[in-house]
Amino acid sequence: MRLNGEMGEEEEEEIGVADKLVVGYALTSKKKKSFLQQKLLCLAQNKGISFVAIDLKRPLSDQGPFDVVLHKLSGKDWCEVIEEYRQKHPEVAVLDPPDGIQHLHNRQSMLQDVADLNLSDCHGKVGVPRQLVITKDPSSIPYEVTKAGLKLPLVAKPLVVDGSAKSHELFLAYDQFSLTELEPPLVLQEFVNHGAILFKVYIVGETIKVVRRFSLPNVSKCELEKVSGVCRLPRVSSASASADDADLEPGVAEHPPRPLLEKLARGLRRRLGLRLFNIDMIREHGTRDVFYVIDINYSAGYGKVPDYEHIFTDFLLSLAQSKYTKRPAT
């Protein structure tokens, strides 16, 4: 079986000893290190949860039995394996369906689900920035931008999210002439001033955890008139850019309303079929209740979330109580 992402030999062992809930995992070495941290494993063991590495050299159905399968591998072969397993073992909770994860690998399709929700109520409004997909011919970008009526500056992002560093590269284009320097396929999003603060909204089942991150500063009309070209942007929204303890203006620091987040998370869980994902969300500067979703990621950065070990183990136990994770007698 060819897979994109390797697991080391040391993973061919059981992590923890328990008899209540068995979680089979197929993670890259990098994801295992960031997610299955010691504090999580200790708490899981105390709660009767064991993590068992899936042997990629053996048929998945011959292993286990598992109550939950946690995976973060890519590639056509692995997707076929895990999908076949889901069909044969409906009693096992698979986190998460491959087709739902693949949906988030395309920045056009991921945000369309948010737009289709048309979320607006007394707590606020959630939308997506106006955007344009360019698949080829950089020389046509200025014309396509004018035709679509997009306003500068524009954030340029690779269309496909494949986990590589390149797929997370961001550029800010200040003028139309410089747009031809960009490399398709890509998504162009209108830049929304948001006070340099981004909200990372982590979804774990029905639990929502919000943290603040420093983001890109506002772009004034004066700056837009003076600056030209394409500027490569630093990686934003990472844990190292935490703004949770920063001294910020209340109108900038205030989290999005909880009822609005619950409605958004519920709608996206239903549409995506996913239970582990996070949302990059901004508040339009100068407003209190106008928000935009600018990115959605699958199962990323959870190891940096405060109290994540309690959140995730409680989530696993809630799965064990559902009819979908009752193992058949052997």
N, C-alpha and C positions, 0 to 999 in steps of 0.2 A: 504494500500500500504506500503510495507516495503522498506525503503530507507537507504542507507549508508550515513549518514549526516543529522543532525537535524537542524531545524530552530526554533528559539524561538518564543513565542507568540507575542512578540513585533513586529515581522516581518509581522504580518497580517494587515498591514496598508500601505497606500500609502505614498511614500516618494517624496515630491515635488508636486506641482500643475501645470499642463500644459495641453494643448489641441493639441499640434502639434505632439508629438511623445510619445508613451506609451511603456515602456520597462517592461515586466514582468520578474521577477527574481526568481530563485530557487537556493539559495546558502546556504552553511553551515554557521553557525554563525561566524566561524573563517574567512571564505572567505568574508562574508559581511563586517566584521569589517575592513579587510585589503583593500578591493576594493572600497566599497561604502563609502568613507571617506567624511567628511563634505565639503571639498573644491570641490570635484566632484559634490556633490549634489547641492551646491549653484550655481555653474557654469551651471549645467544641467538645473536647474529651470530658470535661466536667458535666456537660449537658447530654452526654451519651451520643455524640456524633463522631463518626470515624470517616476519614478521607482515605480512599484507596486509589492508587494510580492505575489507570487503564493501560493494559499492555497492548500497544499498537500492532504488535506482531501476531496477536491472536484475535479470532473473531470476537466481536464485542458481545454477542449474545451468549457466548460460552463463559463469560466472566460474570462476577457478581454472586448472588443477586444484589442489585442496587435499588435504593429508594429514589435516589436523585443522581442524574448525570450532569456534571458541570464541565463545559468544554469551551475552549477558545483557540481552536485550530482552524485553518482555512484550507482551501483547495477542494477541487471537485470530488476527489476520491473520498475525503473525509465527510463532506456534506452528504454523499450518497450513503456512507456507512451509518451516520447518525440518523438520517431520515428513515432508513430501513429499520433501524433499531426502534425508533419511535413508533413505527407502524406495528411492529411485532410485540412491543411492550408498552401498551397504553397506560399500564399501571405505574410506570416510572416517569417522574417529572424530569424532563430534559430542559436544561437551561443553556440555551434557548433554541427554538426551531431555526434551522439553518436559513430558510427562506427569509425569515424576519431579520436575521443578522445581515444577510446579503443586501437587504433593502436599505440598510444604513450605510452601505459602502458607496452609495451614489448620492452626492449632495443635492441633486435635483429631486430625486424621489423622496428623500428623507424629510425635506421641508414641505413638500406638497401635502403630506399628511397633516401638518400643522395648519396650513392654509385651508384645507378642506374642513377642518373642525369649525372654522369661522367663530372662534371663541370670543364672546363679548357679553358681559353681564354687569351687574352693579358693582362688582369688585374690580373690574378693569377689562382691558382688551389685549388679546394676544394675537400677533400676526407674524409675518416673515418679511424681511426686506424685499423690495422689488429686485428681481434677479433675471439674469439672462445666461443661457448655456451656449457656449461656443465649442464646437467639436473639431473645427479645422479652419485653415486659412486665416492666419493672424492679420493679414492685410485688410480683411473685411470687418474686423472688430469695430473700428470707428463708425462705419456705416450702420452696422447692426445695433450699436448702442444708441445712435441717433434715431434710428427707426423705432426702437423700443421705447424711446423717451426716458432713458435712465439718466439720472443726474450725477455729476461728479461731486466728490471723489468716489471711486469704485474699489471695493475689495475684491481681489482676484484669488480664487482658491482652486486647487486641482479638483476636477469633477469626481474622480474616483478616490475613495479612502481605502487604502490597502495596508495600513499599519506602518508604512515606511516613513522615514523622516521627510521625504519629498512630498508625500501626500498631505503633510501638515504645513507646508510652506505657504505663507500669506504675503500678498503684495498689495500696495495701495497706489492706485493710478490717479494722478491729479489732473491730467489733461488727455484729450482724445488722441492726440498724435502719438503719445507714448504707449497707447493700448496695443499697437502693433508689435511691441517688444515682448508681449506676453506669449506663453506657450500653451496652446490648446492640447487636450480638451480641458476646459475650465468652466467655472461658474463666476460670473461677475455679480456682485451684490452692491446695492447702494449703501454707502456708509452712513450709519445712523449715529449721530452724536449721543453719547450715553454717560457722560461724566467720568469716563475712564474706569468704570466699574462694571464687572460682569458677574452674573449669578450662575454658579454651577448647581444644578438641581439634580440630585442623585435619586434614582428610583430603584427601590429594592422591594419587589412585590407591591404592597400597598403603602409602604413606608416612604416618606419623602424627607430628604436631608438637604438643606441649602447652605452653601458656603459662598463667601464673596472672594472675588479675585480682581486684582488690578488688570486693567485692559488698556486699550488705545485711547489717547487723549482726544478731546473734541477737535474738530477742524473748523476754524472760523472762515467766514467769507473772505476776510483779508488774507489769510494764509493761502486759501485756494487761488486767489488772484496772483499771489507772488511765487508760489511753488509750482514746479512742473516736473514731469518725469514719473518714473515708477520707483517706489520705495519698498524695499524688502522689509517686512515687519518682523519683530521678535515674536517668539512663541508666547502667546498669551494664554491665560486661564490655567496655567500649570500650578501645582501646589506651592511652588517656590514663590509665586506671585500672590500669596494669600493677603487679603485685605480685611480679614475678620477682626483684627485688633487695631485697625487704622482709625485715626481721628477724622471722620468724614462728616460732611453736612448731612443732616437727617434725611433730606429729600433724596440724597444719593445713596445713602447706606441702607435705608429701609428695605427689607426683603419684600418680594412680591407677596400679595395677600394669600394666605394659606388656602382659602376656598378656591381661588383662581388656579393655584398650583394643583390642587386635588382634582379639579375638573380637567385640567390639561393632561395630567398624568393618567387619569382614568381613560380619557379619549385616546391617548397614544398607546396605552397598553392594549386597548381593544383593537386598534387599527394595525399595530405592528405585531401583536401576538408575542410581545417580549415582556420579561419581568425584571431584567437587569439592564438599565441604560441610564444615561445622564444627558441633560439638556444644557446647552449654553444659552443664557437668556440675558437680555439687556433691557433697561428702562430708557425710553427716549428722554433725552435731557430736557428739562423744563416742564416735564409732565410728572404726574404721580402714578397714573394707572394705565399708561400705554407701554406695552412690552413687545419685544421681538425675540423670537427664537432664531438663532443664527447657526446653530449646529446641534446635531444629536450624535452621541457616541455610544457604542455598545460596551458595557462592562469595563469601563476605563477609569482608572484612578481611585478605585474604592479603598485601596490600602491607605490612602492619605485622608480619608474622611474620618472626622472625630467619632469615636465610639462605633466604628464600622463592624468590629468583631461581634458586638452585642446585636447590632441590627441584622447582620447576615445570619448568625446562628438562630436568632428568633425566627427569621424568615424560613430557614430550613425546617425548623420544628413545626412551623405552620403548614408547610407542605406535607409533612408526615401525617398530619391530622386530616388531610383531605383524602377523598376516595381515590384520587389519582396516584397516590404513592403507597397504597397498601400492597405489600408484596404478596403474591400468591404462595400458598403453602408448598413446601418442597418435600 
